[in-house]
Amino acid sequence: MKLLHIDSSILGDNSASRALTAEIVHRLKLQTPGVQLTRLDLDAEPLPHLSAGSLAKLDATEAARAERALLDFLEADVLVIGAPMYNFSIPSTLKAWIDRVAIAGKSFRYTASGPEGLAKGKVAILAITQGGVHELGGPSEHHESYLRFVLNFLGISDVRVVRAQGLARSDLRASALNDALRAVPASLAQAA
């Protein structure tokens, strides 16, 4: 099994989403000996945001990194994505990664009946963290619903979520993170 582990939090060791992704990856490795792990830390090594120069591949190093990101995505069987909520959405570095993997003709294609995702058969496990409490699809939530949409658009219909909310409230942080960590085993059933 090829596992792509993506972190996008800027909080380093204080990051709840990084704690969740680390635990998810640890448990996947225990459940599935021989896992081939690729790790992408979008804070330590962010992909540049999409630009006209990116599209024209003017920078050879940037173009090679974009191609590597796409290949890592296409080759992965399981994706573990740490996605904290920043200003009601995903971190811009995670959006930059999405811009590098959502490529017509590679990860999706247009057909007479509409777009078709080409990244079928993958499992995506999202480690969603939020400072507040936001109902999925509610007026303040453009985070998890966006990721689910994009992954489905790319052909990934098996999207599982481990969620910790209310992390900005000191009285809820520890219990919210512990509850999310306890939920990890159920979310991994048959992921490998």
Order of alpha helices (4+ residues) and beta strands (2+ residues): beta-alpha-beta-alpha-alpha-beta-alpha-beta-beta-beta-alpha-beta-alpha
